[in-house]
Amino acid sequence: MKRILIIDDIKDRAAWLRASLELADFHVTGVLAWEQVDEHAIQAAAADVIIVDANAPGRDTLEQISLMSTTLEKPVVVLGGKKDQQSIQEAMRAGVSAYVAHTIQSEDLSEIIHVAAARFLEHKRLRDELKEARNELVERKTVDRAKGILMADHGYSEADAYKRMRSMAMSKGKRMAEIADAIILAKELSA
């Protein structure tokens, strides 16, 4: 997590941040003003972490941050954020990995970035686990529906319907959910 993209409309602050990061052995891949921010510009920067100024006037900053964090899967550090609880909660919901509302010193940057990267990776792991669990639930429901079709149409017991589906999946080199989808599709075509 050594490549950093800075998004800040205030050139002096961005220059200080860039110099501070480079002194801490980070590589700044670019400095953008908010008006330059789009998915292509962010991807072109090829950064590991994005540091943004939260006080961007006239922009929906949280929407942009959400895009960076979730769509592009990058940890986002917000500097200069508002200190009220609502702003902090909105930033966290948008996918911010670190939110700093106070003035920082150069020596704080490295730890802030490391914590943000670790928090982002943990959040991503949890999102991936949730997605996998949801997919497994959908697949289980599909398999149950297909078993029901086999039981109703052919008089199989639940165990026999499952065994037949499992045997078919193994012989065809397919997943159970794929066999279940085929059974459901065949039933819908014959209806």
Rosetta blueprint (number, residue, H / E / L):
1 M L
2 K L
3 R E
4 I E
5 L E
6 I E
7 I E
8 D L
9 D L
10 I L
11 K H
12 D H
13 R H
14 A H
15 A H
16 W H
17 L H
18 R H
19 A H
20 S H
21 L H
22 E H
23 L H
24 A L
25 D L
26 F L
27 H E
28 V E
29 T E
30 G E
31 V E
32 L E
33 A L
34 W H
35 E H
36 Q H
37 V L
38 D L
39 E H
40 H H
41 A H
42 I H
43 Q H
44 A H
45 A H
46 A L
47 A L
48 D L
49 V E
50 I E
51 I E
52 V E
53 D E
54 A L
55 N L
56 A L
57 P L
58 G L
59 R L
60 D L
61 T H
62 L H
63 E H
64 Q H
65 I H
66 S H
67 L H
68 M H
69 S H
70 T H
71 T H
72 L L
73 E L
74 K L
75 P L
76 V E
77 V E
78 V E
79 L E
80 G L
81 G L
82 K L
83 K L
84 D L
85 Q H
86 Q H
87 S H
88 I H
89 Q H
90 E H
91 A H
92 M H
93 R H
94 A L
95 G L
96 V L
97 S L
98 A E
99 Y E
100 V E
101 A L
102 H L
103 T L
104 I L
105 Q L
106 S H
107 E H
108 D H
109 L H
110 S H
111 E H
112 I H
113 I H
114 H H
115 V H
116 A H
117 A H
118 A H
119 R H
120 F H
121 L H
122 E H
123 H H
124 K H
125 R H
126 L H
127 R H
128 D H
129 E H
130 L H
131 K H
132 E H
133 A H
134 R H
135 N H
136 E H
137 L H
138 V H
139 E H
140 R H
141 K H
142 T H
143 V H
144 D H
145 R H
146 A H
147 K H
148 G H
149 I H
150 L H
151 M H
152 A H
153 D H
154 H H
155 G L
156 Y L
157 S L
158 E H
159 A H
160 D H
161 A H
162 Y H
163 K H
164 R H
165 M H
166 R H
167 S H
168 M H
169 A H
170 M H
171 S H
172 K H
173 G L
174 K L
175 R L
176 M H
177 A H
178 E H
179 I H
180 A H
181 D H
182 A H
183 I H
184 I H
185 L H
186 A H
187 K H
188 E H
189 L H
190 S H
191 A L
